[in-house]
Amino acid sequence: MSADDENTGNTSTGNTGDTSTGNTEHAEGIDVLVLGGAGVDTIVYVPELPLPYADSYMIDSGIRARAGQTGDFVALGLTALGLRTHHLDFLGDDPEGDLVRALHRDKDIALTAVPQPAGTKRAVNLVGPDGRRLSLYDNSRGRPDDRFPEDTLRRLATAGRHAHVSITHPCAEALPVLREAGVGISTDLHNWDGENPYHEAFAYQADVVFVSVTALTDPETTMRRIAERGRAEVVVATAGAKGAYLLTDGELTHVPAAVPPGPVVDSNGAGDAFASAFLFGRLGGEPSHRCAEYGALAGAYACTVPATESAALSRDALLARAAATGR
């Protein structure tokens, strides 16, 4: 899954069973419950974007499928930072679902997977030489009446301190249960244009809202509308190499981008890394500006990781880089 985009269609199933994978004792004490956003991306490195029409292209670097959409990447980042993380989503009994389960086992991320007869979410990412990417989403992996099993959702939410909610269906229907459980809520609206009503349930129910400036004509106006109409204590608009904008207590500030620790090869997952590090700081009691600085460092690191790999900045590495840069 991309850092800036997310499928806003129906991508889950109404099956009420669930299975657990990974380090499941985390259900007894969860720092962050990550809801939704599990899936598989097929990565294709292309010579340029936009890609000119041609009958065919030779892809010397290969075409590779790997687990990791927005929820997977957030869970990966949180776990690498030492937070007890549990991921809840729908997965199919298919090779793509097996890849997602294997990622969580290998990275020691607790996973509760609700069976999905329609199959595991998929996307194709075309990645250009400068690290930009174009994502193509398979919107057929679910049904309109898909819902998380309420008992499972409530049990995990009650055990948690915080819930990060992906904007995949049916996460919006889970928001009232999370509110009743009393956990803090964050969400990432990705490339919201500020108008699409699908995103509003997430934007106005979360305590911390992340959004990309990519499709916003007036980011400050959108950020202030989110704060005024919803529950958000903090709104963050990420702007890639231009850094990020932070709105808290009515004050808008700019957070400079961090210098990547290596060559920029792929922006995929940068927004998810930003969100993970921000939440790490917030749950540790840091002020919002420091949280955003942590996010900038983690996002910069993510841009140096090829899309075909899954890696995240560790807690020690994040704190060391923050100290070295004075952040």
Secondary structure, DSSP 8 states (H G I E B T S, - for coil): --SS----S---------EEES-GGGGGSEEEEEES---EEEEEE-SSSS----S----TT-EEEEE--HHHHHHHHHHHTT--EEEEEEE-SSHHHHHHHHHHHHTT-EEEEEE-TT---EEEEEE-TTS-EEEEE-TTS--TT----HHHHHHHHHTEEEEEE-SSTTHHHHHHHHHHHT-EEEEE--S--S--GGGHHHHHH-SEEEEESTT-SSHHHHHHHHHHHS--SEEEEE-GGG-EEEEETTEEEEE-----SS-----TTHHHHHHHHHHHHHHTT--HHHHHHHHHHHHHHHTTS-TT------HHHHHHHHHHHT-
